[in-house]
Amino acid sequence: MRLKGKVALLTGAAAAIKGELMGFGGAAAHVFAREGAKVVLTDIRDELGDRAAEALRAAGHDARYMHLDVTSEEEWTRVIDAVMAMHGRLDILFNNAGVGFPRKVEDITLAIWEQELNVHAKGVFLGTRTAIPAMRKGGGGSIINTSSVMGIVGSPTSPAYSAAKGAITVFTKSAALQYAKENIRINSVHPGYADTPLTEQRFNDPAVRQVLIDRTPMGRLGTADDIANGVLFLASDESSWVTGSELVIDGGMTAQ
């Protein structure tokens, strides 16, 4: 019960149904709930999110689903206000919503560029900014932002994605410095190549999959649970002296 009594809000968390391919947010929701947290799942895929929250409740957990477009300031305010009304506190925010549009630079439209930056960088900024006053009321909290290994090194296939994830990486450090003395810890997690609903179509191509495995020293792709277990550490009090850090979970890829 490493998160007993804590309230956690997760974005990009609709894919949270056991027996189906889960995303990082969905896997983290299960891990958080198992460890005693009350979880609020958010996403824009409402039917899936409702089913996921219902399944978690059926398993005996305190879980709710709310619609949230992370690029909307108004929706962030509505969701945080609702969490505070329901639970009276917010201890954990997992900023995890994401998109991906692999393109060469010459083929990246302005619309694609803006969507990558909006969902990733703007979404993390708005979530962090809106959560901080709520966490302050409870004496602190933990914010975990999903960046990527491609927010540390360049992506050979997705320059806009790398730009957006790189923005998250450095924003996380800056925000961590500003709120360290208020016991609001802000860290980023950096997954390597992992099987999720976002990567499923591309990574199921046998040729693509083998290239990614060959790039990974441990010889396999990651799972959503691999990432969720790292997020749990950053969410828990076990990481009480960790802020502004990059937790890389990539099977050794960026060690090369």
KAGI-V895516 format. One record per residue. N is the residue number from 0. RES is the residue in three letters. OMEGA is omega in radians with two decimals (999 if undefined). Layout:
n/res/omega
N/RES/OMEGA
N/RES/OMEGA
This chain:
n/res/omega
0/MET/-3.04
1/ARG/3.13
2/LEU/-3.07
3/LYS/3.10
4/GLY/-3.11
5/LYS/3.10
6/VAL/-3.06
7/ALA/3.05
8/LEU/-3.10
9/LEU/3.07
10/THR/-3.10
11/GLY/-2.95
12/ALA/-3.10
13/ALA/-3.11
14/ALA/-3.01
15/ALA/-3.10
16/ILE/-3.14
17/LYS/-3.08
18/GLY/3.04
19/GLU/3.13
20/LEU/-3.10
21/MET/2.99
22/GLY/3.13
23/PHE/-3.14
24/GLY/3.13
25/GLY/3.12
26/ALA/3.11
27/ALA/3.11
28/ALA/3.12
29/HIS/-3.14
30/VAL/3.13
31/PHE/-3.11
32/ALA/3.11
33/ARG/-3.10
34/GLU/2.96
35/GLY/-3.12
36/ALA/2.89
37/LYS/-3.00
38/VAL/3.03
39/VAL/3.13
40/LEU/3.05
41/THR/-3.11
42/ASP/2.99
43/ILE/3.11
44/ARG/-2.91
45/ASP/-3.12
46/GLU/3.12
47/LEU/-3.14
48/GLY/3.11
49/ASP/3.12
50/ARG/-3.12
51/ALA/3.14
52/ALA/3.11
53/GLU/3.12
54/ALA/3.10
55/LEU/3.10
56/ARG/3.12
57/ALA/3.10
58/ALA/3.05
59/GLY/-3.09
60/HIS/3.05
61/ASP/-3.04
62/ALA/3.07
63/ARG/3.02
64/TYR/3.06
65/MET/3.04
66/HIS/3.08
67/LEU/2.92
68/ASP/-2.99
69/VAL/3.11
70/THR/-3.06
71/SER/3.08
72/GLU/-3.10
73/GLU/-3.13
74/GLU/3.06
75/TRP/3.13
76/THR/3.14
77/ARG/-3.07
78/VAL/3.14
79/ILE/3.10
80/ASP/3.14
81/ALA/3.10
82/VAL/3.14
83/MET/3.11
84/ALA/-3.12
85/MET/-2.94
86/HIS/3.12
87/GLY/-3.12
88/ARG/2.99
89/LEU/-3.06
90/ASP/-3.02
91/ILE/2.98
92/LEU/3.05
93/PHE/3.11
94/ASN/-2.95
95/ASN/-3.09
96/ALA/-3.10
97/GLY/3.05
98/VAL/3.10
99/GLY/-3.13
100/PHE/-3.14
101/PRO/3.13
102/ARG/2.88
103/LYS/-3.08
104/VAL/-3.10
105/GLU/-3.11
106/ASP/3.12
107/ILE/3.08
108/THR/3.08
109/LEU/-3.14
110/ALA/3.11
111/ILE/3.12
112/TRP/-3.10
113/GLU/3.13
114/GLN/3.09
115/GLU/-3.12
116/LEU/-3.11
117/ASN/-3.08
118/VAL/-3.08
119/HIS/-3.00
120/ALA/-3.14
121/LYS/-3.13
122/GLY/3.12
123/VAL/3.10
124/PHE/-3.10
125/LEU/3.13
126/GLY/3.14
127/THR/-3.12
128/ARG/-3.08
129/THR/-3.09
130/ALA/-3.02
131/ILE/3.12
132/PRO/3.11
133/ALA/3.13
134/MET/3.12
135/ARG/3.14
136/LYS/-3.14
137/GLY/3.10
138/GLY/3.09
139/GLY/-3.13
140/GLY/-3.13
141/SER/3.07
142/ILE/3.12
143/ILE/-3.09
144/ASN/3.10
145/THR/2.94
146/SER/-3.09
147/SER/2.93
148/VAL/3.12
149/MET/2.94
150/GLY/3.09
151/ILE/3.06
152/VAL/-3.10
153/GLY/3.03
154/SER/3.10
155/PRO/-3.06
156/THR/-2.94
157/SER/-3.11
158/PRO/3.14
159/ALA/3.10
160/TYR/3.11
161/SER/3.14
162/ALA/-3.12
163/ALA/-3.14
164/LYS/3.04
165/GLY/3.08
166/ALA/3.11
167/ILE/-3.09
168/THR/-3.05
169/VAL/3.04
170/PHE/3.14
171/THR/-3.13
172/LYS/-3.13
173/SER/3.13
174/ALA/3.12
175/ALA/3.13
176/LEU/-3.09
177/GLN/-3.00
178/TYR/-3.11
179/ALA/-3.08
180/LYS/3.09
181/GLU/3.13
182/ASN/3.01
183/ILE/-3.08
184/ARG/-3.08
185/ILE/-3.09
186/ASN/3.08
187/SER/3.07
188/VAL/-2.97
189/HIS/3.14
190/PRO/2.93
191/GLY/-3.13
192/TYR/-3.07
193/ALA/3.12
194/ASP/3.08
195/THR/3.06
196/PRO/-3.13
197/LEU/-3.08
198/THR/-2.95
199/GLU/-3.05
200/GLN/-3.09
201/ARG/-3.05
202/PHE/3.10
203/ASN/3.01
204/ASP/-3.04
205/PRO/-3.12
206/ALA/3.11
207/VAL/-3.10
208/ARG/-3.11
209/GLN/3.09
210/VAL/-3.12
211/LEU/3.08
212/ILE/3.13
213/ASP/3.11
214/ARG/-3.03
215/THR/-3.06
216/PRO/-3.12
217/MET/2.94
218/GLY/3.03
219/ARG/3.01
220/LEU/3.13
221/GLY/3.04
222/THR/3.08
223/ALA/3.12
224/ASP/3.08
225/ASP/-3.12
226/ILE/-3.08
227/ALA/3.13
228/ASN/3.04
229/GLY/3.11
230/VAL/3.10
231/LEU/3.11
232/PHE/-3.12
233/LEU/3.13
234/ALA/-3.01
235/SER/3.10
236/ASP/3.07
237/GLU/3.12
238/SER/-3.01
239/SER/3.11
240/TRP/-3.12
241/VAL/3.03
242/THR/-3.11
243/GLY/-3.04
244/SER/3.05
245/GLU/3.07
246/LEU/-3.10
247/VAL/3.14
248/ILE/-2.93
249/ASP/3.13
250/GLY/3.11
251/GLY/-3.01
252/MET/-3.05
253/THR/3.06
254/ALA/-3.06
255/GLN/999
